[in-house]
Amino acid sequence: MATPTHLLKLYKAMGAHVAEYAGWLTPLWFEGVVSEHLAV
């Protein structure tokens, strides 16, 4: 069983990865929403 410290490190690593992915994905999502709004 993993120690709390190990889980905390894993959680931080996942959090950083998710933040990086979201930072890359958000502009694409926003651009799609804006283009849909302008198309209406």
PDB file of N, CA, C and O in Angstrom, chain B, residues numbered from 101:
ATOM      1  N   MET B 101       0.847  -1.198   0.000  1.00  0.00           N
ATOM      2  CA  MET B 101       0.000   0.000   0.000  1.00  0.00           C
ATOM      3  C   MET B 101       0.883   1.248   0.000  1.00  0.00           C
ATOM      4  O   MET B 101       1.894   1.301   0.701  1.00  0.00           O
ATOM      5  N   ALA B 102       0.504   2.229  -0.771  1.00  0.00           N
ATOM      6  CA  ALA B 102       1.307   3.445  -0.892  1.00  0.00           C
ATOM      7  C   ALA B 102       1.203   4.293   0.361  1.00  0.00           C
ATOM      8  O   ALA B 102       0.170   4.326   1.030  1.00  0.00           O
ATOM      9  N   THR B 103       2.279   4.967   0.659  1.00  0.00           N
ATOM     10  CA  THR B 103       2.290   5.857   1.816  1.00  0.00           C
ATOM     11  C   THR B 103       1.600   7.167   1.454  1.00  0.00           C
ATOM     12  O   THR B 103       1.522   7.515   0.276  1.00  0.00           O
ATOM     13  N   PRO B 104       1.099   7.895   2.445  1.00  0.00           N
ATOM     14  CA  PRO B 104       0.455   9.187   2.168  1.00  0.00           C
ATOM     15  C   PRO B 104       1.381  10.136   1.406  1.00  0.00           C
ATOM     16  O   PRO B 104       0.930  10.879   0.535  1.00  0.00           O
ATOM     17  N   THR B 105       2.674  10.109   1.734  1.00  0.00           N
ATOM     18  CA  THR B 105       3.630  10.980   1.052  1.00  0.00           C
ATOM     19  C   THR B 105       3.705  10.627  -0.426  1.00  0.00           C
ATOM     20  O   THR B 105       3.754  11.508  -1.285  1.00  0.00           O
ATOM     21  N   HIS B 106       3.713   9.326  -0.715  1.00  0.00           N
ATOM     22  CA  HIS B 106       3.775   8.877  -2.106  1.00  0.00           C
ATOM     23  C   HIS B 106       2.510   9.314  -2.849  1.00  0.00           C
ATOM     24  O   HIS B 106       2.583   9.779  -3.987  1.00  0.00           O
ATOM     25  N   LEU B 107       1.366   9.166  -2.208  1.00  0.00           N
ATOM     26  CA  LEU B 107       0.110   9.567  -2.835  1.00  0.00           C
ATOM     27  C   LEU B 107       0.074  11.069  -3.057  1.00  0.00           C
ATOM     28  O   LEU B 107      -0.446  11.541  -4.068  1.00  0.00           O
ATOM     29  N   LEU B 108       0.630  11.823  -2.107  1.00  0.00           N
ATOM     30  CA  LEU B 108       0.648  13.277  -2.238  1.00  0.00           C
ATOM     31  C   LEU B 108       1.511  13.696  -3.420  1.00  0.00           C
ATOM     32  O   LEU B 108       1.148  14.601  -4.172  1.00  0.00           O
ATOM     33  N   LYS B 109       2.657  13.033  -3.579  1.00  0.00           N
ATOM     34  CA  LYS B 109       3.532  13.336  -4.715  1.00  0.00           C
ATOM     35  C   LYS B 109       2.835  12.990  -6.026  1.00  0.00           C
ATOM     36  O   LYS B 109       2.923  13.739  -6.999  1.00  0.00           O
ATOM     37  N   LEU B 110       2.144  11.853  -6.049  1.00  0.00           N
ATOM     38  CA  LEU B 110       1.435  11.439  -7.254  1.00  0.00           C
ATOM     39  C   LEU B 110       0.324  12.436  -7.580  1.00  0.00           C
ATOM     40  O   LEU B 110       0.117  12.800  -8.737  1.00  0.00           O
ATOM     41  N   TYR B 111      -0.389  12.872  -6.530  1.00  0.00           N
ATOM     42  CA  TYR B 111      -1.474  13.835  -6.710  1.00  0.00           C
ATOM     43  C   TYR B 111      -0.941  15.146  -7.273  1.00  0.00           C
ATOM     44  O   TYR B 111      -1.543  15.729  -8.176  1.00  0.00           O
ATOM     45  N   LYS B 112       0.192  15.611  -6.740  1.00  0.00           N
ATOM     46  CA  LYS B 112       0.786  16.860  -7.224  1.00  0.00           C
ATOM     47  C   LYS B 112       1.224  16.711  -8.677  1.00  0.00           C
ATOM     48  O   LYS B 112       1.032  17.624  -9.481  1.00  0.00           O
ATOM     49  N   ALA B 113       1.809  15.570  -9.015  1.00  0.00           N
ATOM     50  CA  ALA B 113       2.265  15.339 -10.381  1.00  0.00           C
ATOM     51  C   ALA B 113       1.073  15.317 -11.344  1.00  0.00           C
ATOM     52  O   ALA B 113       1.136  15.887 -12.433  1.00  0.00           O
ATOM     53  N   MET B 114      -0.004  14.659 -10.933  1.00  0.00           N
ATOM     54  CA  MET B 114      -1.202  14.599 -11.768  1.00  0.00           C
ATOM     55  C   MET B 114      -1.813  15.989 -11.910  1.00  0.00           C
ATOM     56  O   MET B 114      -2.263  16.374 -12.990  1.00  0.00           O
ATOM     57  N   GLY B 115      -1.822  16.743 -10.798  1.00  0.00           N
ATOM     58  CA  GLY B 115      -2.385  18.089 -10.821  1.00  0.00           C
ATOM     59  C   GLY B 115      -1.643  18.980 -11.799  1.00  0.00           C
ATOM     60  O   GLY B 115      -2.258  19.751 -12.536  1.00  0.00           O
ATOM     61  N   ALA B 116      -0.314  18.876 -11.808  1.00  0.00           N
ATOM     62  CA  ALA B 116       0.494  19.683 -12.715  1.00  0.00           C
ATOM     63  C   ALA B 116       0.215  19.282 -14.161  1.00  0.00           C
ATOM     64  O   ALA B 116       0.135  20.135 -15.045  1.00  0.00           O
ATOM     65  N   HIS B 117       0.068  17.979 -14.395  1.00  0.00           N
ATOM     66  CA  HIS B 117      -0.185  17.482 -15.742  1.00  0.00           C
ATOM     67  C   HIS B 117      -1.564  17.937 -16.219  1.00  0.00           C
ATOM     68  O   HIS B 117      -1.722  18.367 -17.362  1.00  0.00           O
ATOM     69  N   VAL B 118      -2.557  17.841 -15.337  1.00  0.00           N
ATOM     70  CA  VAL B 118      -3.916  18.261 -15.692  1.00  0.00           C
ATOM     71  C   VAL B 118      -3.957  19.758 -15.974  1.00  0.00           C
ATOM     72  O   VAL B 118      -4.632  20.202 -16.903  1.00  0.00           O
ATOM     73  N   ALA B 119      -3.229  20.540 -15.164  1.00  0.00           N
ATOM     74  CA  ALA B 119      -3.201  21.989 -15.364  1.00  0.00           C
ATOM     75  C   ALA B 119      -2.565  22.327 -16.708  1.00  0.00           C
ATOM     76  O   ALA B 119      -3.027  23.224 -17.414  1.00  0.00           O
ATOM     77  N   GLU B 120      -1.504  21.605 -17.057  1.00  0.00           N
ATOM     78  CA  GLU B 120      -0.829  21.836 -18.337  1.00  0.00           C
ATOM     79  C   GLU B 120      -1.756  21.471 -19.495  1.00  0.00           C
ATOM     80  O   GLU B 120      -1.836  22.198 -20.485  1.00  0.00           O
ATOM     81  N   TYR B 121      -2.457  20.339 -19.365  1.00  0.00           N
ATOM     82  CA  TYR B 121      -3.376  19.891 -20.408  1.00  0.00           C
ATOM     83  C   TYR B 121      -4.536  20.876 -20.559  1.00  0.00           C
ATOM     84  O   TYR B 121      -4.934  21.215 -21.673  1.00  0.00           O
ATOM     85  N   ALA B 122      -5.071  21.329 -19.423  1.00  0.00           N
ATOM     86  CA  ALA B 122      -6.187  22.273 -19.454  1.00  0.00           C
ATOM     87  C   ALA B 122      -5.746  23.597 -20.072  1.00  0.00           C
ATOM     88  O   ALA B 122      -6.505  24.224 -20.810  1.00  0.00           O
ATOM     89  N   GLY B 123      -4.522  24.019 -19.770  1.00  0.00           N
ATOM     90  CA  GLY B 123      -4.001  25.263 -20.319  1.00  0.00           C
ATOM     91  C   GLY B 123      -3.846  25.186 -21.834  1.00  0.00           C
ATOM     92  O   GLY B 123      -3.958  26.195 -22.531  1.00  0.00           O
ATOM     93  N   TRP B 124      -3.586  23.973 -22.341  1.00  0.00           N
ATOM     94  CA  TRP B 124      -3.454  23.778 -23.785  1.00  0.00           C
ATOM     95  C   TRP B 124      -4.830  23.651 -24.437  1.00  0.00           C
ATOM     96  O   TRP B 124      -5.034  24.083 -25.572  1.00  0.00           O
ATOM     97  N   LEU B 125      -5.775  23.050 -23.700  1.00  0.00           N
ATOM     98  CA  LEU B 125      -7.075  22.750 -24.271  1.00  0.00           C
ATOM     99  C   LEU B 125      -8.028  23.940 -24.218  1.00  0.00           C
ATOM    100  O   LEU B 125      -8.828  24.128 -25.135  1.00  0.00           O
ATOM    101  N   THR B 126      -7.954  24.744 -23.164  1.00  0.00           N
ATOM    102  CA  THR B 126      -8.895  25.841 -22.967  1.00  0.00           C
ATOM    103  C   THR B 126      -8.946  26.826 -24.139  1.00  0.00           C
ATOM    104  O   THR B 126     -10.043  27.184 -24.569  1.00  0.00           O
ATOM    105  N   PRO B 127      -7.802  27.279 -24.674  1.00  0.00           N
ATOM    106  CA  PRO B 127      -7.880  28.198 -25.818  1.00  0.00           C
ATOM    107  C   PRO B 127      -8.606  27.584 -27.016  1.00  0.00           C
ATOM    108  O   PRO B 127      -9.326  28.285 -27.727  1.00  0.00           O
ATOM    109  N   LEU B 128      -8.424  26.294 -27.244  1.00  0.00           N
ATOM    110  CA  LEU B 128      -9.098  25.626 -28.361  1.00  0.00           C
ATOM    111  C   LEU B 128     -10.599  25.588 -28.111  1.00  0.00           C
ATOM    112  O   LEU B 128     -11.394  25.818 -29.022  1.00  0.00           O
ATOM    113  N   TRP B 129     -10.987  25.294 -26.855  1.00  0.00           N
ATOM    114  CA  TRP B 129     -12.404  25.243 -26.490  1.00  0.00           C
ATOM    115  C   TRP B 129     -13.020  26.628 -26.631  1.00  0.00           C
ATOM    116  O   TRP B 129     -14.113  26.777 -27.178  1.00  0.00           O
ATOM    117  N   PHE B 130     -12.312  27.644 -26.132  1.00  0.00           N
ATOM    118  CA  PHE B 130     -12.812  29.020 -26.182  1.00  0.00           C
ATOM    119  C   PHE B 130     -12.982  29.477 -27.628  1.00  0.00           C
ATOM    120  O   PHE B 130     -13.967  30.130 -27.971  1.00  0.00           O
ATOM    121  N   GLU B 131     -12.016  29.128 -28.466  1.00  0.00           N
ATOM    122  CA  GLU B 131     -12.081  29.501 -29.882  1.00  0.00           C
ATOM    123  C   GLU B 131     -13.294  28.852 -30.545  1.00  0.00           C
ATOM    124  O   GLU B 131     -13.965  29.469 -31.373  1.00  0.00           O
ATOM    125  N   GLY B 132     -13.568  27.600 -30.172  1.00  0.00           N
ATOM    126  CA  GLY B 132     -14.718  26.900 -30.728  1.00  0.00           C
ATOM    127  C   GLY B 132     -16.027  27.536 -30.298  1.00  0.00           C
ATOM    128  O   GLY B 132     -16.952  27.662 -31.100  1.00  0.00           O
ATOM    129  N   VAL B 133     -16.112  27.941 -29.026  1.00  0.00           N
ATOM    130  CA  VAL B 133     -17.325  28.576 -28.510  1.00  0.00           C
ATOM    131  C   VAL B 133     -17.557  29.912 -29.206  1.00  0.00           C
ATOM    132  O   VAL B 133     -18.681  30.230 -29.593  1.00  0.00           O
ATOM    133  N   VAL B 134     -16.493  30.689 -29.364  1.00  0.00           N
ATOM    134  CA  VAL B 134     -16.608  32.001 -30.011  1.00  0.00           C
ATOM    135  C   VAL B 134     -17.026  31.844 -31.468  1.00  0.00           C
ATOM    136  O   VAL B 134     -17.890  32.579 -31.948  1.00  0.00           O
ATOM    137  N   SER B 135     -16.423  30.897 -32.171  1.00  0.00           N
ATOM    138  CA  SER B 135     -16.753  30.711 -33.584  1.00  0.00           C
ATOM    139  C   SER B 135     -18.202  30.242 -33.744  1.00  0.00           C
ATOM    140  O   SER B 135     -18.882  30.641 -34.689  1.00  0.00           O
ATOM    141  N   GLU B 136     -18.676  29.394 -32.822  1.00  0.00           N
ATOM    142  CA  GLU B 136     -20.069  28.947 -32.874  1.00  0.00           C
ATOM    143  C   GLU B 136     -21.006  30.119 -32.618  1.00  0.00           C
ATOM    144  O   GLU B 136     -22.038  30.254 -33.276  1.00  0.00           O
ATOM    145  N   HIS B 137     -20.643  30.960 -31.666  1.00  0.00           N
ATOM    146  CA  HIS B 137     -21.481  32.107 -31.313  1.00  0.00           C
ATOM    147  C   HIS B 137     -21.568  33.091 -32.485  1.00  0.00           C
ATOM    148  O   HIS B 137     -22.635  33.631 -32.773  1.00  0.00           O
ATOM    149  N   LEU B 138     -20.441  33.315 -33.152  1.00  0.00           N
ATOM    150  CA  LEU B 138     -20.421  34.252 -34.271  1.00  0.00           C
ATOM    151  C   LEU B 138     -21.157  33.681 -35.483  1.00  0.00           C
ATOM    152  O   LEU B 138     -21.678  34.430 -36.309  1.00  0.00           O
ATOM    153  N   ALA B 139     -21.196  32.349 -35.582  1.00  0.00           N
ATOM    154  CA  ALA B 139     -21.826  31.715 -36.738  1.00  0.00           C
ATOM    155  C   ALA B 139     -23.349  31.804 -36.647  1.00  0.00           C
ATOM    156  O   ALA B 139     -24.034  31.743 -37.669  1.00  0.00           O
ATOM    157  N   VAL B 140     -23.877  31.944 -35.451  1.00  0.00           N
ATOM    158  CA  VAL B 140     -25.338  31.969 -35.264  1.00  0.00           C
ATOM    159  C   VAL B 140     -25.936  33.266 -35.784  1.00  0.00           C
ATOM    160  O   VAL B 140     -27.149  33.460 -35.709  1.00  0.00           O
TER     161      VAL B 140
END
